[in-house]
Amino acid sequence: MGSQTLRTETEVIGCITLRKSASFRFFHRSISVPASSAIISDVPKAPKFRRGTQGLKDKWRESWSHSKTMSKNNLDEDNRLLRWFSLRKNSATMDPSAPPTNHRHSTLPQLTEEDLKRISFMEDEEGYWPRRTVQPPSLPPPPPDLSSDQITRRHIVAAIVHSENSYVAALQRLVNEYKKPLECSHPAMLSHSKISSIFHRVPEILQCHSLFRIALAECVRRWDAEEKIGDVFVASFSKSLVLDVYSEFINNFGTAMETAKLEARRKSAFAEFLKVKQMTAHDRLSLFGLMVKPVQRFPQFILLLQDLLKHTPRDHHDRMSLQLALTQLESLAAMLNERKRESEQYQAFKETIKSIGGGKFVLLRNVMDDPNRILLRQDVVTQLEFDSNGGTVAKSKCRKLLLLNDMLICTTLPNTSSSSLGDHNLLNRKNSSGTLGGDDSASHNGSSSGSSGKTEKCMFKWSFPVREVEVEDISISPTMSRFVQSSGGNKGNKASPEDTASIVLLEEMQSLMHDYEVLSRVLGLVQSLKSAYEGLTEATVKELMLEIQYQIQRRDEQISYFDSSCLTLLLGAGNNKEKVIFQMQSPQARNEWIEELRLAQLALDPSNSPAWDIPQESPYPLHKLPLFVRALPVCKSPHLTTVKCGCYFTHTFVSQTGRSKILDYLWVSSTDGMSSHITAFRSQQNALKEVSSFDLVEEKVNDLLFVMGHIWMGTESRKIMVYDPSDPDKGSIGHYLLSDSVIKLTLYNNSIYAGLADGNLAVFTELANPTKNLRPEVVVKLGSERITSIFGSRDSIYAACGNAVVSIDAKTHIIERNVVLTHHNGPISHMACSGVGLWIATHESGTVCLYHLESLQHLQDVSIAPSVFRTVRDSFRRQKGVYVTCLMAHKGWLWIGTNLGVVLTIPLPT
């Protein structure tokens, strides 16, 4: 999340219906999808004078055609460029005392002074462009008696203006000094298609920034009187046109530069043209130096606005506009990066599929026809095949795994063949679950054909739907399993020279263990010697044994690293499955591959096909939405129970033998209104497994919080209770009685803040040993109503007390502000913070309100009823009404839970 983010335009893009029961639903990771940050009316487009200048255009064309015919014989026959001239009259015409000149063969059209006055825009094939007569913006002289902050802000604004002037000048050079001369060169140096490819979208970018500079000029002209600039950025860069134009330019940037490089090598005239343009420029910038400026523009804007915002006081009238502008630019940059990534991903997918050869792959040529099919990742792996005994590796082959969102494809690598003696096809049949075929002889043939100058192709081996791919999890590692088998009766087998490194390590481990066993017997014999011999002592033998132990430990670590890089897959459907083993580049690559496979399988699950109800006009693709995993029952009770709260944490457990293990746990509390039931789940193999549960009789838990190895519970009976997650059966290891019911617990800056029902905020700072020092350091009175929500941000604690938002200093615990929100009715029930945007929901209300965190100014209301009722068609459920039951901002999404079992999401800027 950026340091300054704010959102005033919202759109509920997805909702999912969940049945109401004593169970909880969990989703996989949320992916940040930035969105537009404000609803701002578009800046008026540049006026077009097509009707008013129609006669002028005809006169221009007639004069140009006539002069072109007259001057045709005067042109040199070498590669000379036609120069572009200004439409203004020259100085000789302006001076009445100058002698008359007779330009008999002038190539310029003869225009009257009235015609010249009517021209305010120069026509180009892309549209109309403002004339260069408009002076670039600049700050007026500074007034006297400016404060240091005002002087600093003025310098930053001057830097923004100078940067924009330089940027627009660079764009004008690209259009006027490169693109147009190339288009008018005679003879043509480049085809029009090549010119359009190189300068794709440059004129449109110039148009956007020309309009922005007009607004910026008016802003800086009134800077000393108003000191406002944020609205200019928001109005200029919140339009979808800016995103489309820049994304097309950035996605085409690599192609444009490659085209220019190739054409400069092929055509000396074009290379000389680029050289002359660079040498005659005042800054000596090359074509690449000019073309890269749009790629760098928004990061430059972001840095300048961050600097300006840093020197803008909190109470300044332009601060919120600057934050909104910064949010808009950061979101725009994030969306450009995402579009660039998707473009590169799709291009890589097409190139990869085209590079695959093999007869049976022809059946899968339609993989590129599906627009929803994407390439998730591709990995170069080593496929391991074992002998009939399973004790040694018989063959190792280099393979490429292509993981698509619905298919797994295996191919060979170019110029590779089997590293084993003989070539056995492990998967040599075709069934209904996948397409199998190809062998290494095909790879060999492809290699030989490559010598004739053709592009080497990867040969297709097999493919399977991701639904029929299973990762095998074995309790004993592959290398150690082979070690156990080989030590039982395969000691005579010798590895071939092409065996993998794991087999070498295995043999070294066997040798070291054999030597250690021999030295153990030698130690016993040395101890039985009757006489002492030089060099043969008990200490010497023990020293050798310690060295061998150290070497065994090192080999064991290396083998463990290898084993953690091995990926064992079961391919196919039903009982007829094939097992393949791959060695990945690293354990991290293996884990990432397994995670991508799980997400791909999860996305194809019927519960996610689709899980979300999305408006048709929403721009967010389905594969970007969070994925529903499963629903788990948490309490088996004859009474109606409700999930009240929970906490997810990572904890290091130390066993009795002294070994530590890091595990992920989820504690969930459900209640029947009188008592609570606590269920503990452990995250294991991408699933949640229940490990323990216990009841708290006549104790209603309102909130759970994990802090420094302990679970803190806030109860309705005014108590704070602390549990040890490694031994929950022991019961509470500490408790403290407060003045009223504990509603909310929050950890911020190594302090726990407990919001009570009587409006008090209890602050606990001694967290290391809660069994002895479980008492609040200070209790702050915020109001008379219950505190329903607490969060920390920017060294302040924000709490909802009744219909007021109270902020206190996180260090001194002194109340800074107490603002009563009058925009809505009823007490505040939920709050969620994202950057400087504060989302608020009131008690049993179907509206979510957005406020500016620093000023608490109301910005926008979002009604959830239309989106919920779009999915809930039961009239009986509709009669209950809809209201917010939970609110959370996480990883670029605002999650809204409702009483009807529908979850809504709103994208937030990141």
C-alpha positions, 0 to 999 in steps of 0.5 A, spaced: 500 500 500 502 506 498 504 511 503 498 516 501 492 512 498 485 515 497 479 513 493 473 516 492 470 512 486 468 506 488 464 500 484 462 493 487 465 489 482 464 482 485 459 479 490 459 471 493 453 468 496 455 464 502 450 460 506 448 462 513 451 457 518 456 455 524 461 455 519 467 460 516 469 461 509 476 462 507 479 465 500 485 464 497 490 470 496 487 477 494 490 480 488 491 487 488 487 491 482 488 498 482 482 502 480 480 509 478 481 514 484 476 519 483 470 521 479 472 527 475 469 530 469 473 530 463 477 536 461 474 539 455 477 537 449 481 541 444 477 545 439 477 543 432 476 548 427 474 543 421 468 547 419 471 554 420 478 552 416 475 548 410 476 554 405 483 555 408 485 548 407 483 547 400 487 554 399 493 551 402 492 544 398 491 548 391 497 552 393 501 547 395 500 542 389 501 548 384 508 550 388 510 543 388 509 542 381 513 548 379 519 546 384 519 539 382 525 540 377 529 544 383 530 538 388 536 534 388 536 527 386 540 524 393 536 523 399 534 530 401 529 531 406 523 536 405 523 541 411 517 543 415 516 551 415 512 555 420 505 558 417 507 565 420 510 570 415 517 571 415 520 577 417 521 580 410 514 581 409 513 584 416 518 589 415 515 595 410 521 598 409 524 591 406 525 591 398 520 587 395 522 580 393 520 575 388 519 568 390 518 565 383 519 558 385 517 558 392 514 552 395 510 555 401 503 557 399 501 564 399 496 566 404 493 572 406 493 575 413 486 574 414 487 567 413 493 567 417 489 570 423 484 564 422 489 559 423 490 557 431 491 549 430 496 546 425 492 540 422 495 533 422 493 526 420 492 525 427 488 531 429 489 538 431 495 541 435 496 547 439 501 552 435 508 553 438 506 560 439 503 558 446 508 560 451 510 554 456 508 555 463 512 558 468 512 561 475 511 568 476 516 572 481 515 570 488 512 575 493 515 577 499 515 574 506 514 567 504 515 562 509 520 556 509 515 551 507 512 556 502 519 557 499 520 549 499 513 548 496 514 553 490 521 550 488 518 543 488 512 546 483 517 550 479 521 543 478 514 540 476 513 546 471 520 545 468 520 537 468 513 538 464 516 543 459 522 539 458 517 533 457 513 536 452 519 539 448 521 532 447 515 529 445 514 535 440 521 533 437 519 526 436 513 529 432 516 535 429 523 533 428 523 525 427 516 523 425 513 528 420 520 529 416 520 521 416 513 521 413 515 527 408 522 524 406 523 523 398 525 518 397 521 515 403 527 512 408 521 508 411 515 505 410 509 508 413 507 502 417 514 502 420 514 509 422 507 508 425 510 502 429 516 506 431 512 512 434 506 509 436 501 513 440 506 519 441 502 524 438 496 522 442 501 522 448 503 529 446 496 531 446 494 529 453 500 533 456 499 539 451 492 539 455 495 538 461 500 544 460 494 548 459 491 547 465 498 547 469 499 554 466 493 557 469 494 553 476 502 556 476 499 563 474 495 563 480 499 559 485 501 565 490 494 566 491 491 559 491 497 554 492 493 549 489 495 544 484 492 537 486 486 538 482 490 539 475 493 532 476 486 528 478 483 532 472 488 530 467 490 523 468 484 520 471 481 519 464 481 512 461 484 515 455 491 516 458 491 509 461 490 506 454 494 511 450 500 510 455 499 502 455 499 501 448 506 506 447 509 502 453 507 495 450 510 497 444 516 500 446 520 494 445 518 493 438 519 500 436 526 500 439 527 494 435 524 496 429 528 502 429 535 498 430 534 494 425 532 499 420 538 503 422 542 497 420 539 496 413 538 503 411 544 508 411 540 514 410 535 512 416 542 511 420 545 518 418 538 521 419 538 519 426 545 521 427 544 528 424 538 529 429 542 527 435 548 531 433 544 537 432 540 537 438 542 541 444 542 536 449 545 530 444 539 526 446 538 520 441 532 517 439 532 512 444 533 517 450 527 521 447 522 515 446 524 512 453 521 519 457 514 517 457 516 510 460 519 514 466 514 520 466 509 517 471 515 515 476 517 522 476 511 525 477 510 520 483 516 522 486 515 530 485 508 529 488 511 525 494 516 531 495 510 536 495 506 532 499 511 531 505 512 539 505 504 540 505 501 541 512 496 537 514 491 543 515 493 545 508 487 546 503 490 542 497 493 536 501 487 532 500 487 533 493 495 532 492 493 525 496 488 524 491 493 526 485 498 521 488 493 515 489 491 516 481 498 516 479 500 510 483 494 507 481 495 509 473 503 506 474 500 500 477 495 499 472 501 500 466 505 495 469 500 490 470 498 491 462 505 491 461 506 484 464 500 481 461 502 483 454 509 480 455 505 474 458 501 473 452 507 474 447 511 469 451 505 464 451 504 465 443 512 465 442 512 458 446 506 455 443 509 456 436 516 454 438 513 447 440 513 441 434 512 434 434 506 431 430 501 430 436 502 437 438 498 439 431 492 436 435 493 442 440 494 447 436 487 450 438 490 452 445 492 459 442 485 460 440 482 461 447 482 468 449 482 465 456 488 461 456 494 464 459 501 461 461 502 461 468 509 459 468 515 455 464 520 451 468 526 448 465 527 441 469 530 435 469 526 428 469 529 423 472 527 415 471 530 409 475 531 402 473 527 396 474 529 396 481 528 403 483 535 404 486 539 408 481 537 413 476 537 410 469 536 416 465 536 424 466 532 428 461 532 436 460 525 438 459 520 444 459 514 444 463 509 449 461 503 450 466 497 454 463 491 455 467 488 449 464 493 445 462 500 442 463 505 441 457 511 437 457 516 439 451 524 437 450 529 443 450 532 445 443 538 441 441 537 436 447 537 429 447 537 423 452 543 423 457 542 415 458 543 409 454 537 407 450 531 411 450 525 409 453 519 413 453 516 413 460 509 415 458 508 412 451 500 411 450 494 416 449 488 415 453 482 420 455 485 424 460 491 427 456 495 426 450 502 422 450 506 421 445 513 423 442 520 420 443 527 423 444 528 420 437 524 426 434 528 431 438 534 428 435 531 429 428 529 436 430 536 437 432 539 435 425 534 439 422 536 445 425 543 444 422 540 446 415 538 453 418 531 452 420 529 455 427 530 449 432 523 447 436 521 444 442 518 437 441 512 435 444 512 430 449 505 430 453 500 434 456 494 433 461 489 438 464 491 441 470 485 437 474 488 431 472 495 433 475 496 431 482 503 432 487 505 426 490 507 427 498 511 422 500 513 421 508 520 419 506 524 423 501 526 420 494 533 420 495 533 417 502 528 412 499 533 410 494 538 409 499 534 405 503 532 400 497 540 400 494 543 399 501 538 393 502 541 389 496 543 394 490 550 395 493 553 392 486 549 397 482 554 403 479 551 409 477 553 411 469 557 418 468 551 421 466 547 420 473 545 426 477 548 430 483 544 426 488 546 419 486 554 422 487 552 425 494 548 418 495 554 414 494 559 419 498 554 418 504 554 411 503 562 411 503 562 416 509 557 411 513 561 405 511 568 408 514 564 411 520 562 404 522 569 401 520 572 406 525 567 405 530 570 398 530 577 400 530 576 405 536 574 398 540 580 395 537 585 401 539 582 401 546 584 393 547 591 394 545 596 393 551 601 397 549 601 404 546 603 406 539 605 413 536 600 415 531 595 410 533 591 413 539 584 413 541 584 420 541 586 420 533 581 415 532 575 419 535 578 426 531 577 422 525 570 420 527 568 427 528 570 429 522 566 424 518 560 425 522 561 433 520 562 430 512 556 426 513 552 432 516 554 436 510 552 431 505 545 430 509 544 437 508 545 437 500 541 431 499 535 434 503 536 440 499 536 436 493 530 432 495 526 439 497 527 440 489 524 434 487 517 434 484 513 428 483 507 428 479 501 423 478 498 424 471 491 421 469 485 420 471 482 414 475 486 408 477 491 409 471 496 414 473 503 415 471 508 417 475 513 422 473 519 425 477 522 432 476 528 436 479 526 443 479 532 449 480 531 450 487 526 448 493 523 455 492 521 454 485 518 447 487 514 450 492 512 456 487 510 451 482 505 447 486 502 453 489 501 456 481 498 449 480 493 449 486 491 456 484 489 453 477 486 447 479 482 452 484 480 457 479 477 451 475 473 448 481 465 449 480 465 453 486 469 458 482 466 457 475 464 463 477 464 464 484 463 472 483 457 476 480 460 481 476 457 487 473 458 486 465 461 493 465 466 492 470 473 492 467 476 487 472 478 480 469 475 473 472 482 471 473 484 477 478 478 475 483 479 472 489 478 464 489 473 461 494 477 455 497 472 451 501 467 452 507 469 448 514 464 446 520 467 449 526 462 447 531 458 441 532 452 443 537 445 442 537 444 449 538 444 455 533 451 458 533 455 463 530 462 465 528 464 471 532 471 472 531 478 468 529 485 470 528 491 467 524 498 466 526 505 463 525 508 460 531 514 456 533 513 450 537 519 447 541 519 439 542 521 436 548 527 434 544 529 441 543 527 441 535 523 447 533 518 447 528 514 453 525 507 452 524 501 456 521 495 456 526 487 459 525 483 459 532 476 460 531 471 462 536 463 461 535 458 462 540 451 460 542 450 467 545 452 464 552 458 460 551 464 460 546 467 454 543 474 455 540 477 451 535 484 450 533 486 449 525 493 447 523 495 449 516 497 443 512 498 441 505 494 447 503 488 445 507 486 446 514 486 440 519 482 441 526 487 439 531 484 441 538 477 444 540 475 446 547 469 450 550 468 456 555 462 455 559 458 462 560 464 466 557 462 469 550 469 471 547 468 477 543 475 478 540 482 474 539 489 476 538 495 473 537 501 477 541 508 474 542 507 467 542 500 468 546 493 468 545 489 474 548 481 473 549 477 479 550 470 477 553 463 479 555 464 478 562 469 484 562 476 479 562 482 479 558 484 472 558 491 469 555 492 462 553 498 458 550 497 456 543 502 450 544 498 447 550 491 450 550 488 444 554 492 448 560 487 453 560 488 460 561 495 462 564 493 469 566 487 474 566 485 481 568 478 484 570 476 490 567 471 495 568 466 493 562 466 488 557 471 487 552 469 489 545 475 489 541 483 488 541 488 491 537 496 491 536 499 497 534 507 499 536 508 493 541 502 495 545 495 492 545 489 497 545 482 494 548 476 497 547 471 497 552 463 497 552 463 503 557 467 507 552 474 506 556 480 504 552 485 500 556 492 500 553 497 494 555 504 495 554 508 489 558 507 484 553 513 479 554 510 476 560 503 476 560 502 471 566 505 476 571 504 483 568 497 483 565 495 490 567 493 496 563 498 501 563 493 507 562 486 507 561 483 513 556 476 515 557 473 516 550 466 517 551 460 514 554 458 509 548 461 502 547 468 502 542 466 498 536 472 498 532 480 500 533 486 501 528 492 504 528 495 509 523 501 514 522 503 514 530 495 515 532 490 510 534 483 511 531 477 508 535 469 508 534 466 510 540 458 511 538 458 516 532 464 519 533 471 517 531 477 519 536 484 519 535 489 519 540 497 519 540 500 512 540 506 514 544 503 519 549 496 516 549 493 523 549 486 525 545 488 528 539 481 529 536 474 527 537 470 528 531 462 527 531 460 524 524 453 527 522 453 525 515 449 518 517 445 516 523 446 511 528 453 509 532 459 506 528 459 499 527 465 497 523 471 501 520 477 499 515 483 504 513 486 504 506 492 509 506 488 515 508 481 513 506 477 511 512 471 506 510 465 506 515 459 502 516 454 504 521 449 499 525 445 495 521 446 500 515 446 498 508 451 504 506 458 504 506 461 511 507 468 513 505 472 519 509 478 522 508 482 520 514 486 526 516 480 531 515 475 526 516 471 529 511 466 525 508 467 523 500 462 518 498 457 513 500 456 506 497 450 503 497 451 495 497 443 493 497 443 493 489 449 489 488 446 484 494 439 484 491 442 482 484 444 475 487 439 474 492 432 473 489 428 470 495 423 475 497 423 472 504 430 474 505 429 480 501 424 482 506 430 482 512 433 488 509 441 488 508 446 491 512 454 490 513 456 485 518 464 486 517 468 490 514 476 489 512 481 492 507 486 487 505 491 487 499 487 492 494 480 489 496 475 492 501 471 486 503 464 487 506 460 482 509 452 482 509 447 479 514 444 475 508 450 471 507 453 475 501 460 478 500 462 484 496 468 486 494 471 493 492 477 494 489 482 499 492 488 503 490 495 500 492 
